[in-house]
Amino acid sequence: MTTTERRLPFARPNVLELAPLYDVLRREAPVAAVTTPAGDPAWLVTRFDEVKQLLGDKRFGRSHPAPEQASRITTAAVQEGPTGSYETERADHDRMRRLLAPAFSAKRMTLLTDDVQGLVDGCIDRMLAARSGNPVVDMHELLALPVPVAVICALLGVPESDGELFRDLSDRMATASEGDDAHEARTRFGRYMAGLAEAKRRDPGEDVISDLVAAQAADEAFDYAEMTRLAVGLLFAGHETTVNRIGLGTLLLMTHREHWAELVADPAGRVDATVEEIMRLGAPGDLGLLRYAHEDVELAGVRIERGDALILSVNAANRDPGVYAAAEDFDPDREERTHLGFGHGAHFCIGASLARVELRTVFSTLARRLPDLRLAAQVDELDVRTGHITGGVTALPVTW
C-alpha cells in the first residue's frame, strides 16, 4: 500500500469505531509512512508501546528545527504544524507547567466539584423542560457543549457573556477549511485574549489569565503570542475534548445497556471505572498527537530522520489487543486500567483532573436523574463533524 493510499483521515464505519486499516497497520507496520490531510509526508504510529514511548521521549517535540520545512498536518489552526521554539521548547514547557500547576491541581479541581454539579443539574433541568414539549431533545446542545464551555471559561477568567464567542472561535480554529476561516478565527482569538489580559492587568482575579498576566510582568520573554498559544491549548484541551468525551461516553453507554444499568444501580460506585473506560475507548478525531523528531531515531525497525513528522494515534494505541483483552469491547470492569487518553510522560494532560471531575459529574448525575435515558437515533444515523480535529457528533438526540 502506497502513502497516497494511506492518506489520512481513514474512513470510519461510524463515530464509535475506528477504520479497519488501523488494526492492520498496528499488526504489520506500527510505524507507517502516510500522507497527512494537508498533503505532506508523516509517520503514523499505532501500537501502544511505541505511542507511549514517544509521548515520554525527549528526542521528540512539538517544535521543529526548521519550521518552514516542516510537514503540515491540517489546514485547521490547531495542531496544524510545529509550535514553540526549537531552542527553548523544553524550558518553555517546564515554565508553562509550573505556571498552570496550581490552577489545575487535584485539590483545586475537587473544590470545583460543587460548581460543576450545579452546572450539570442546570443543564439537565433544561433538558427536562425541553422534553415536556418534544419527545426528543438534543443532549449535545443542552449538556455536552455548555458544561465544558462554562467550566473552562470560569477557569480562564472569561466573562460568562463571552461564552458563545469563545465557543464559536474554538470550533472554527479546530476545523479544516479551504479558505482562511480557521486562521482568521485564531487571529481574532489572539486579539480577544490580548484585550482580556489587559483587563486582568487592571483588575486581576482568581483565574488562569490573571496568573499568566502576573507571569508576564516577571518575564519579558513571555509575550502575548506565547500567552495566546497557551490559552488556545487550554481552550482546545479543556473544552473540545471534554465535549466529545461526553458525547462518545453517552453513545457507548446507550449502546451497551447492561453497563448503563449497572451505572444506574450504583452511580457513585460505578462512575470512576466507567469514565476511565470511556477515556480509553472513546475515539475523538481521526488523527492523533503531532510530534517532530529532534534527532535521527530508530523506531520499530524504521529510521526516523531529524525533522520528520509523527502522528501518534492514541485511538489505535488504546485498542491494542497486545495490551487489552477484548480490546474493542466497552468493559468498565476490565483488569487493564491504564490508557493513553490523557497522554503520558512530560506532556500528560495538565487538565486530567478537571476532565475527570466533569465526566464523573455528568455521568453519575445522568444515571441518577435520567435512568431511562436512551438514544433517539441509530449510531449510523448521527451527523459526524468532518474536518474537525476532535470530530464528534453535531447533535445527540435522546429521549427517556
C-alpha positions in Angstrom: 0.0 0.0 0.0 1.4 3.4 -1.0 1.4 6.5 1.1 -1.1 8.0 -1.3 -3.4 5.1 -0.4 -2.6 5.7 3.2 -3.9 9.3 3.2 -5.4 10.5 6.5 -8.1 10.6 7.6 -9.1 6.9 7.1 -12.8 6.4 6.6 -14.5 5.2 9.8 -17.6 2.9 9.9 -19.2 5.2 12.5 -18.3 7.6 15.3 -17.6 4.7 17.7 -15.4 2.5 15.5 -12.0 3.1 14.0 -11.1 2.5 10.4 -10.2 -1.2 10.0 -6.8 -0.1 8.5 -5.6 0.9 11.9 -5.8 -2.7 13.1 -3.9 -3.8 10.0 -1.1 -1.2 10.5 -0.8 -1.9 14.2 -0.1 -5.6 13.4 2.0 -5.2 10.3 3.5 -1.7 10.3 3.2 0.0 13.6 5.2 2.9 12.3 3.9 3.5 8.8 4.5 6.2 6.2 1.3 8.2 5.4 0.2 11.4 3.8 -1.4 14.0 6.0 -4.7 15.7 5.2 -2.6 18.7 4.3 -0.8 16.6 1.7 2.6 16.2 3.5 4.5 13.1 4.5 4.4 11.8 8.1 4.8 8.6 10.1 1.7 7.2 11.7 2.3 5.4 15.0 -0.4 3.0 16.0 0.9 0.4 18.6 0.6 1.1 22.3 4.2 0.5 23.2 5.6 2.9 20.6 2.9 5.6 21.2 3.6 5.5 25.0 7.4 5.6 24.4 7.2 8.6 22.0 4.9 10.6 24.4 7.7 10.5 27.0 10.7 10.6 24.7 12.6 13.9 24.9 14.0 13.3 21.4 10.6 14.3 20.0 8.8 17.6 20.5 6.1 19.9 19.2 8.7 22.3 17.7 10.8 21.8 14.6 14.4 22.5 13.8 13.4 24.2 10.6 9.7 25.2 10.9 9.4 26.5 7.3 10.3 23.0 6.1 8.0 21.0 8.5 5.3 18.8 7.3 1.9 20.3 7.9 -0.9 18.1 9.3 -4.1 20.0 8.6 -5.4 23.4 7.4 -7.0 24.0 10.8 -5.4 26.5 13.1 -4.9 24.0 16.0 -2.1 21.4 15.8 -1.6 22.2 12.1 2.2 22.2 12.3 5.1 23.0 14.7 4.6 25.2 17.7 7.0 26.9 20.0 10.8 27.4 19.8 13.1 24.5 18.9 15.9 26.1 21.0 13.8 26.7 24.1 10.9 24.2 23.9 11.8 22.1 27.0 12.4 25.2 29.2 9.2 26.8 27.9 7.2 23.7 28.6 8.6 23.4 32.1 7.7 27.0 32.8 4.2 26.5 31.5 3.6 23.5 33.7 4.9 25.5 36.8 2.5 28.4 35.9 -0.5 26.2 35.4 0.0 23.5 38.0 -1.7 25.4 40.9 -4.8 26.2 38.8 -5.2 22.5 37.7 -4.2 20.8 40.9 -6.3 17.9 42.1 -7.2 19.8 45.2 -8.5 22.8 43.3 -10.4 20.5 40.9 -12.1 18.9 43.9 -13.1 22.3 45.1 -14.7 22.9 41.7 -16.9 19.8 42.1 -19.9 21.7 43.6 -19.8 24.3 40.8 -19.7 21.6 38.1 -22.5 19.8 39.8 -24.6 22.9 39.7 -23.9 23.4 36.0 -24.8 19.8 35.2 -28.0 19.9 37.2 -29.0 23.2 35.5 -28.4 21.6 32.1 -30.5 18.5 33.0 -33.2 20.8 34.2 -33.3 22.4 30.8 -33.3 19.0 29.1 -36.4 18.1 31.2 -38.1 21.4 30.3 -37.4 20.8 26.6 -38.7 17.2 26.9 -42.1 18.5 28.0 -42.7 20.0 24.6 -40.9 17.5 22.4 -40.3 13.7 22.8 -36.7 14.1 21.6 -34.0 16.6 22.9 -30.5 17.3 21.7 -28.2 16.4 24.6 -25.2 17.7 22.6 -26.6 21.3 22.6 -28.2 21.2 26.0 -25.5 19.5 28.1 -22.4 18.2 26.3 -21.5 21.6 24.9 -22.5 24.1 27.7 -20.9 22.4 30.7 -17.3 22.3 29.4 -17.6 25.8 27.9 -18.8 27.2 31.2 -16.1 25.4 33.2 -13.2 26.4 31.0 -14.4 30.0 30.8 -14.6 30.2 34.6 -11.2 28.7 35.0 -9.6 31.0 32.5 -11.4 34.1 33.7 -13.5 34.6 30.5 -16.7 36.5 31.3 -19.9 34.4 31.1 -21.3 36.8 28.5 -18.4 35.9 26.1 -19.0 32.1 26.3 -20.8 32.0 23.0 -18.0 33.9 21.2 -15.4 31.6 22.9 -17.3 28.5 21.7 -17.6 29.8 18.1 -13.9 30.7 17.8 -12.9 27.4 19.3 -14.9 25.5 16.8 -13.7 27.5 13.8 -10.0 27.2 14.9 -10.2 23.4 15.1 -12.0 22.9 11.7 -10.0 22.5 8.5 -11.3 24.6 5.6 -10.2 25.5 2.1 -10.2 29.2 3.0 -8.6 31.2 5.8 -11.5 30.9 8.3 -9.7 28.8 10.8 -6.7 31.2 10.9 -8.9 34.3 10.9 -10.6 32.8 14.0 -7.1 32.3 15.5 -6.2 35.9 14.9 -9.4 37.1 16.4 -8.9 34.9 19.4 -5.4 36.4 19.8 -6.9 39.9 19.8 -9.5 38.8 22.3 -7.0 37.3 24.6 -4.8 40.4 24.5 -7.8 42.6 25.4 -8.8 40.2 28.2 -5.2 40.2 29.5 -5.2 44.0 29.7 -8.5 43.9 31.6 -7.0 41.4 34.1 -3.8 43.5 34.4 -6.0 46.4 35.7 -8.3 44.2 37.7 -6.8 40.7 38.4 -9.0 37.8 39.6 -8.6 34.2 40.8 -8.2 32.8 37.3 -5.6 31.4 34.9 -5.4 34.5 32.7 -4.7 36.7 35.7 -1.9 34.2 36.7 -0.4 34.4 33.2 -0.5 38.2 33.2 1.3 38.2 36.5 3.9 35.9 35.0 4.4 38.3 32.1 5.3 41.1 34.5 8.1 38.9 35.9 9.4 37.6 32.5 9.6 39.8 29.4 10.2 36.8 27.2 6.7 35.6 28.0 4.8 37.7 25.4 1.2 37.9 24.1 1.9 35.4 21.4 3.1 32.8 23.9 0.2 33.6 26.2 -2.3 33.2 23.3 -0.7 29.9 22.4 -1.1 28.6 25.9 -4.7 29.9 26.0 -5.6 28.1 22.7 -4.1 24.9 24.1 -6.1 25.2 27.3 -9.3 26.1 25.4 -8.8 23.2 23.0 -7.9 20.6 25.6 -10.3 21.8 28.3 -13.3 22.3 26.1 -13.4 20.4 22.8 -12.1 17.1 24.1 -14.4 17.1 27.0 -17.4 17.9 24.8 -16.6 14.9 22.7 -16.0 12.5 25.6 -19.4 13.4 27.0 -21.0 12.6 23.6 -18.9 9.5 23.0 -19.4 8.2 26.5 -23.2 8.6 26.2 -23.1 6.7 22.9 -21.0 3.9 24.5 -23.4 3.6 27.4 -26.6 3.8 25.4 -25.3 1.1 23.0 -24.2 -1.1 25.9 -27.3 -1.1 28.0 -26.0 -3.6 30.6 -23.3 -1.2 31.6 -25.8 1.7 31.7 -28.0 -0.4 34.0 -25.0 -1.1 36.3 -24.2 2.7 36.5 -27.9 3.5 37.2 -27.9 0.9 40.0 -24.8 2.4 41.7 -23.8 5.8 40.2 -21.2 6.6 42.9 -19.6 3.2 42.9 -19.5 2.6 39.2 -18.7 6.1 37.7 -14.9 6.1 38.1 -14.4 2.8 36.2 -16.9 3.9 33.6 -15.2 7.2 33.0 -11.8 5.6 32.6 -13.2 3.1 30.0 -14.8 6.0 28.1 -11.4 7.7 28.1 -9.8 4.5 26.7 -12.4 3.5 24.1 -13.9 6.8 23.1 -12.1 7.9 20.0 -12.3 11.6 19.2 -11.0 12.8 15.9 -9.3 10.8 13.1 -5.7 11.9 13.5 -3.6 11.9 16.7 -1.0 13.9 18.6 1.7 15.6 16.4 5.4 15.3 17.2 8.6 16.1 15.3 11.9 14.2 15.6 14.7 16.3 17.0 17.3 13.8 16.0 17.6 10.6 14.0 15.9 7.7 15.8 15.4 4.0 15.0 11.8 3.0 15.9 10.1 -0.4 15.4 12.6 -1.1 12.6 12.0 2.2 10.9 14.6 5.0 10.6 13.0 8.3 11.6 15.1 11.3 10.5 15.5 14.6 12.3 12.6 16.9 11.4 10.3 14.1 10.4 6.6 14.5 11.5 5.0 11.7 13.5 1.3 11.3 14.2 0.7 9.3 17.4 -2.6 7.6 17.2 -3.8 7.4 20.8 -7.1 6.0 19.5 -5.3 3.0 17.9 -3.0 2.5 20.8 -5.8 2.4 23.3 -7.3 -0.5 21.3 -4.1 -2.6 21.1 -5.0 -6.2 21.6 -1.4 -6.8 22.8 -2.3 -4.7 25.8 -6.0 -5.1 26.3 -8.1 -8.3 26.4 -11.0 -8.0 24.0 -9.7 -4.6 23.2 -12.7 -3.4 21.1 -15.2 -4.2 23.9 -16.5 -1.5 26.1 -15.9 -3.0 29.6 -15.6 -0.8 32.7 -14.7 -3.9 34.7 -11.7 -4.8 32.7 -8.5 -5.5 34.6 -6.3 -3.2 32.4 -6.8 0.2 34.0 -4.1 2.2 32.2 -4.8 4.1 29.0 -3.3 7.0 27.0 -6.4 9.1 26.8 -4.6 11.8 28.8 -1.2 11.2 27.2 1.9 10.1 29.1 5.1 11.5 30.5 6.0 15.2 30.5 3.0 16.0 28.3 0.5 14.2 30.4 -2.6 16.3 30.2 -2.5 19.0 32.9 -6.3 19.2 32.8 -6.8 15.4 33.5 -8.2 16.1 37.0 -10.6 18.7 35.6 -11.8 16.4 32.8 -12.4 13.6 35.3 -14.4 15.9 37.6 -16.6 16.9 34.7 -17.1 13.4 33.3 -17.8 11.8 36.6 -20.3 14.5 37.5 -22.1 14.3 34.1 -22.4 10.5 34.0 -23.3 9.9 37.7 -25.9 12.7 37.5 -27.4 11.4 34.3 -27.7 7.9 35.9 -29.4 9.3 38.9 -31.8 11.8 37.3 -32.5 10.2 33.9 -32.3 6.4 34.5 -34.5 5.7 31.4 -32.3 7.7 29.0 -31.9 6.2 25.6 -30.8 7.2 22.1 -33.5 8.5 19.7 -31.5 7.6 16.6 -29.2 4.9 15.4 -25.5 5.5 15.8 -25.0 5.2 12.0 -27.6 8.0 11.5 -25.8 10.6 13.6 -24.2 13.5 11.8 -20.4 13.5 12.5 -18.3 16.6 12.4 -15.9 16.2 9.5 -12.7 18.2 9.1 -12.7 19.0 12.8 -9.6 18.0 14.8 -11.6 16.2 17.6 -14.5 15.0 15.4 -17.6 14.1 17.4 -21.2 14.5 16.6 -23.1 17.7 15.7 -26.2 16.5 17.6 -27.1 13.8 20.1 -30.8 13.1 20.1 -32.1 11.4 23.2 -35.3 10.6 24.9 -36.5 8.8 28.1 
